[in-house]
């Protein structure tokens, strides 16, 4: 089964910034929201998803294959 794109983007952004705690702080998100988004139980709001994409763009991560 393929993970939802939102979950994959969250995981990758967390790797880029040094972990989920740091990502949570950068997004100014609650712990419960982060857990829901990571598990795919809820989708992050559009403004949060845009922030995630910006994190990946700033790190030069878009267009690269994720590490195996």
C-alpha positions as CSV (number, residue, x, y, z in Angstrom):
1,X,0.0,0.0,0.0
2,X,1.3,3.5,-0.9
3,X,1.5,6.1,1.9
4,X,-0.5,9.3,1.3
5,X,1.6,12.0,-0.1
6,X,1.0,14.2,3.0
7,X,2.5,11.5,5.2
8,X,5.6,11.1,2.9
9,X,6.1,14.9,2.8
10,X,5.9,15.1,6.6
11,X,8.4,12.3,7.0
12,X,10.8,13.9,4.6
13,X,10.5,17.4,6.1
14,X,11.1,15.9,9.6
15,X,14.3,14.3,8.3
16,X,15.4,17.6,6.8
17,X,14.9,19.7,9.9
18,X,16.2,17.1,12.4
19,X,13.1,15.3,13.7
20,X,9.4,15.6,14.4
21,X,9.9,17.8,17.4
22,X,11.7,20.4,15.4
23,X,9.2,20.2,12.6
24,X,6.3,20.6,15.0
25,X,7.9,23.8,16.3
26,X,8.5,25.2,12.8
27,X,5.0,24.5,11.9
28,X,3.6,25.8,15.2
29,X,1.5,22.7,15.3
30,X,0.1,20.7,18.3
31,X,1.4,17.3,19.1
32,X,-2.0,15.8,18.5
33,X,-2.2,17.3,15.0
34,X,1.3,16.1,14.1
35,X,0.4,12.6,15.2
36,X,-2.9,12.6,13.1
37,X,-1.0,13.9,10.1
38,X,1.8,11.5,10.3
39,X,-0.5,8.5,10.7
40,X,-2.6,9.7,7.8
41,X,-5.7,10.0,10.0
42,X,-6.1,13.6,9.0
43,X,-4.7,15.9,6.3
44,X,-2.7,18.9,7.3
45,X,-4.4,22.2,6.3
46,X,-3.2,23.7,3.0
47,X,-1.1,26.4,4.7
48,X,0.8,23.7,6.7
49,X,1.3,21.6,3.5
50,X,2.7,24.7,1.8
51,X,5.1,25.3,4.7
52,X,6.3,21.6,4.3
53,X,6.9,22.1,0.6
54,X,8.8,25.3,1.3
55,X,11.0,23.4,3.8
56,X,11.8,20.8,1.2
57,X,12.4,23.3,-1.5
58,X,14.8,25.4,0.7
59,X,16.7,22.2,1.5
60,X,16.9,21.2,-2.2
61,X,15.0,18.0,-1.5
62,X,12.3,18.2,-4.2
63,X,13.0,16.1,-7.2
64,X,15.3,13.8,-5.3
65,X,14.5,10.1,-4.6
66,X,14.1,9.5,-0.9
67,X,16.8,7.5,0.8
68,X,16.2,3.8,0.9
